[in-house]
Amino acid sequence: MEHCIGFIGGGNMGRAIMSCLLKAELYQPHQVMVYDAYTPVMEKLEESLHIKSTMDVTKLVKEAEIIVLAVKPQVLPDVLAELKDKIDKNKLIISIAAGISIAQLEEMISPEHHIVRVMSNTPALVGAAMTGVCLNKNVDEKEKKAVLSIFKALGRAELITENLMDAVVGISGSSPAYVYMFINALADGAVLEGMSKNQAYIFAAQAVLGSAKMVLESGYHPGELIDMVCSPGGTTIQAVQVLEHNAFRSTVIEAVRAAATKNHDLGDQAENK
């Protein structure tokens, strides 16, 4: 039987992963299968991506070599309670559910299964995701390479230790929302100065994109890059002083910590369900 990857759940992240895998030609459409409790979601995926859908989740876990759990953390315990005796122990299971630890996944299925926990983000929709990946002790070298290939097709992927997963949620899983807020605010400031909203979005988004590329590609520390823009007595240092006065950095740090704490709490809620 030809190698197949199966998705339980066809929401935004599941769809983004499927789309990127097909675009990167890691899989052909007939090698991708999806099950979702909401039939219109499957029909839309089948129509747009030409993948296979099934109403029988047992069929999916039987045929797929890699099984991606792409459901909400509140739903995951019930899904795995139904499937744990039906998933072969040699199959690779990837969970993208926020807050659910590897230990919890092993308890829901079994400690013998090959389990991967990941946290990606919505820029996967445009092939620019950042994904944190952690593995349980059963995942071998070949499987590790397969997982990293899957998530590098979405953008960038890094192996991490699981104790950092809450931090990953705060810094990249949730942070696109913070960045969109920043872009929106930048655009509003330009609108106050007379620029059209549509043009302001382009200027703001490109400035953020270019700044991110500088951090990733220049080798300079972010503090050095700030200094490069801040001429003595100039416009930028004046703006930076306003941001510092209004606790910009501290507010962002607290936002990251709040998201990390919530992610940890989601795991506790699933465990107590």
For each residue, the residues with C-beta under 8 A, 3 or more apart:
1: 4 63
2: 30 31
3: 31 65
4: 1 31 32 33 63 64 65 66
5: 21 27 31 32 33 64 65 66 67 68 150
6: 32 33 34 35 60 61 63 64 66 67 68
7: 10 14 17 18 32 33 34 35 68 70
8: 34 35 36 57 60 61 67 68 69 70 71 79
9: 14 34 35 36 68 69 70 71 72
10: 7 14 15 34 35 36 38 41 42 45 70
11: 14 15 36 41 70 71
12: 15 16 122 125
13: 16 17 70 96 120 122 124
14: 7 9 10 11 17 18 34 68 70 96
15: 10 11 12 18 19 45 49
16: 12 13 19 20 120 122 124 125 129 154
17: 7 13 14 20 21 68 70 96 120 124 150 154
18: 7 14 15 21 22 32 34 45 49 51
19: 15 16 22 23 49 125
20: 16 17 23 24 124 127 129 153 154
21: 5 17 18 24 26 27 32 150 153
22: 18 19 25 26 27 28 29 32 49 51
23: 19 20 127 153
24: 20 21 153
25: 22 28
26: 21 22 149 150 153
27: 5 21 22 31 32
28: 22 25 31 32
29: 22 32 49 50 51 52
30: 2 51 52
31: 2 3 4 5 27 28
32: 4 5 6 7 18 21 22 27 28 29 49 51 52
33: 4 5 6 7 51 52 53 54 60 63 64
34: 6 7 8 9 10 14 18 42 45 46 51 52 53 54 60
35: 6 7 8 9 10 42 53 54 55 56 57 60
36: 8 9 10 11 39 41 42 45 53
37:
38: 10 41 42
39: 36 42 43 55
40: 43 44
41: 10 11 36 38 44 45
42: 10 34 35 36 38 39 45 46 53 54 55
43: 39 40 46 47 53
44: 40 41 47 48
45: 10 15 18 34 36 41 42 48 49 51 53
46: 34 42 43 49 50 51 52 53
47: 43 44 50
48: 44 45
49: 15 18 19 22 29 32 45 46
50: 29 46 47
51: 18 22 29 30 32 33 34 45 46
52: 29 30 32 33 34 46
53: 33 34 35 36 42 43 45 46
54: 33 34 35 42 57 59 60
55: 35 39 42
56: 35 59 60
57: 8 35 54 60 61 79 82 83
58: 61 62 83 86
59: 54 56 62 63
60: 6 8 33 34 35 54 56 57 63 64 67
61: 6 8 57 58 64 67 83 86 87 91
62: 58 59 86
63: 1 4 6 33 59 60
64: 4 5 6 33 60 61 67 91
65: 3 4 5 91 92
66: 4 5 6 91 92 93 94 146 150
67: 5 6 8 60 61 64 87 91 92 93 94
68: 5 6 7 8 9 14 17 94 95 96
69: 8 9 76 79 80 93 94 95 96 97
70: 7 8 9 10 11 13 14 17 96
71: 8 9 11 75 76 79 97
72: 9 75 76 97
73: 76 97 98 99 100 266 267 269 270
74: 269 270 273
75: 71 72 78 79
76: 69 71 72 73 79 80 95 97 100 108 270
77: 80 81 108 270 273
78: 75 81 82
79: 8 57 69 71 75 76 82 83
80: 69 76 77 83 84 105 108 109
81: 77 78 84 108
82: 57 78 79 86
83: 57 58 61 79 80 86 87 109
84: 80 81 87 108 109 110
85:
86: 58 61 62 82 83
87: 61 67 83 84 91 93 109 113
88: 91
89: 110 112 113 114
90: 114
91: 61 64 65 66 67 87 88 113 114
92: 65 66 67 114 116 139 143 146 147
93: 66 67 69 87 105 109 113 114 115 116
94: 66 67 68 69 116 117 118 147 150
95: 68 69 76 100 105 115 116 117 118
96: 13 14 17 68 69 70 118 119 120
97: 69 71 72 73 76 100
98: 73 119 169 173 263 266
99: 73 262 263 264 265 266 267 268 269 270
100: 73 76 95 97 104 105 117 266 267 270
101: 104 105 117 162 165 267
102: 105 106 115 117 134 136 162
103: 106 107
104: 100 101 107 108 267 270 271
105: 80 93 95 100 101 102 108 109 113 115 117 136
106: 102 103 109 110 111 113 115 136
107: 103 104
108: 76 77 80 81 84 104 105
109: 80 83 84 87 93 105 106 113 115
110: 84 89 106 113
111: 106
112: 89 138
113: 87 89 91 93 105 106 109 110 136 138
114: 89 90 91 92 93 136 138 139 140 143
115: 93 95 102 105 106 109 135 136 138 139
116: 92 93 94 95 133 134 135 136 139 143 147
117: 94 95 100 101 102 105 133 134 135 162 165
118: 94 95 96 131 132 133 134 147 151
119: 96 98 131 132 165 168 169 172 173
120: 13 16 17 96 124 129 130 131 132 151 154 173
121: 124 129 130 131 172 173 174 175 176
122: 12 13 16 125 129 176
123: 126 127 128 129 130 155 176
124: 13 16 17 20 120 121 127 128 129 131 154 155
125: 12 16 19 122
126: 123
127: 20 23 123 124 153 154 155
128: 123 124 155
129: 16 20 120 121 122 123 124 151 154 155 156
130: 120 121 123 155 156 157 158 172
131: 118 119 120 121 124 151 154 155 156 157 158
132: 118 119 120 157 158 160 164 165 168 172 173
133: 116 117 118 147 148 151 157 158 159 160
134: 102 116 117 118 159 160 161 162 165
135: 115 116 117 139 143 144 147 159
136: 102 105 106 113 114 115 116 139
137:
138: 112 113 114 115
139: 92 114 115 116 135 136 143 144 147
140: 114 143 144
141: 144 145
142: 145 146
143: 92 114 116 135 139 140 146 147
144: 135 139 140 141 147 148 159
145: 141 142 148 149
146: 66 92 142 143 149 150
147: 92 94 116 118 133 135 139 143 144 150 151
148: 133 144 145 151 152 157 159
149: 26 145 146 152 153
150: 5 17 21 26 66 94 146 147 153 154
151: 118 120 129 131 133 147 148 154 155 157
152: 148 149 155 156 157
153: 20 21 23 24 26 127 149 150
154: 16 17 20 120 124 127 129 131 150 151 157
155: 123 124 127 128 129 130 131 151 152
156: 129 130 131 152
157: 130 131 132 133 148 151 152 154
158: 130 131 132 133
159: 133 134 135 144 148
160: 132 133 134 164 165 168
161: 134 164
162: 101 102 117 134 165
163:
164: 132 160 161 167 168
165: 101 117 119 132 134 160 162 168 169 263
166: 169 170 260 261 263 264
167: 164 170 171 256 260
168: 119 132 160 164 165 171 172 173
169: 98 119 165 166 172 173 174 259 260 262 263
170: 166 167 173 174 175 255 256 257 258 259 260 263
171: 167 168 175 256
172: 119 121 130 132 168 169 175
173: 98 119 120 121 132 168 169 170 259 263
174: 121 169 170 177 178 259
175: 121 170 171 172 178 179 256 259
176: 121 122 123 179 180
177: 174 180 181
178: 174 175 181 182 252 255
179: 175 176 182 183 208
180: 176 177 183 184
181: 177 178 184 185
182: 178 179 185 186 208
183: 179 180 186 187 201 204 205 208
184: 180 181 187 188 204
185: 181 182 188 189
186: 182 183 189 190 200 203 204 207 208
187: 183 184 190 191 197 200 201 203 204
188: 184 185 191 192 200
189: 185 186 192 193
190: 186 187 193 195 199 200 203 204
191: 187 188 194 195 196 197 200
192: 188 189
193: 189 190
194: 191
195: 190 191 199 200 203
196: 191 199 200
197: 187 191 200 201
198: 201 202
199: 190 195 196 202 203
200: 186 187 188 190 191 195 196 197 203 204
201: 183 187 197 198 204 205
202: 198 199 205 206
203: 186 187 190 195 199 200 206 207
204: 183 184 186 187 190 200 201 207 208
205: 183 201 202 208 209
206: 202 203 209 210
207: 186 203 204 210 211
208: 179 182 183 186 204 205 211 212
209: 205 206 212 213
210: 206 207 213 214
211: 207 208 214 215 225
212: 208 209 215 216
213: 209 210 216 217
214: 210 211 217 218 220 225
215: 211 212 218 220 222 225
216: 212 213
217: 213 214
218: 214 215 225
219:
220: 214 215 224 225 228
221: 224 225
222: 215 225 226
223: 226 227
224: 220 221 227 228
225: 211 214 215 218 220 221 222 228 229
226: 222 223 229 230 240
227: 223 224 230
228: 220 224 225
229: 225 226 236
230: 226 227 234 236 237 240
231: 234 235 236 237
232: 237
233: 237
234: 230 231 237 238
235: 231 238 239
236: 229 230 231 239 240
237: 230 231 232 233 234 240 241
238: 234 235 241 242
239: 235 236 242 243
240: 226 230 236 237 243 244
241: 237 238 244 245
242: 238 239 245 246
243: 239 240 246 248 249
244: 240 241 247 248 249
245: 241 242
246: 242 243
247: 244 250 251
248: 243 244 251 252
249: 243 244 252 253
250: 247 253 254
251: 247 248 254 255
252: 178 248 249 255 256
253: 249 250 256 257
254: 250 251 257 258
255: 170 178 251 252 258 259
256: 167 170 171 175 252 253 259 260
257: 170 253 254 260 261
258: 170 254 255 261 262
259: 169 170 173 174 175 255 256 262 263
260: 166 167 169 170 256 257 263 264
261: 166 257 258 264 265
262: 99 169 258 259 265 266
263: 98 99 165 166 169 170 173 259 260 266 267
264: 99 166 260 261 267 268
265: 99 261 262 268 269
266: 73 98 99 100 262 263 269 270
267: 73 99 100 101 104 263 264 270 271
268: 99 264 265 271 272
269: 73 74 99 265 266 272 273
270: 73 74 76 77 99 100 104 266 267 273
271: 104 267 268
272: 268 269
273: 74 77 269 270
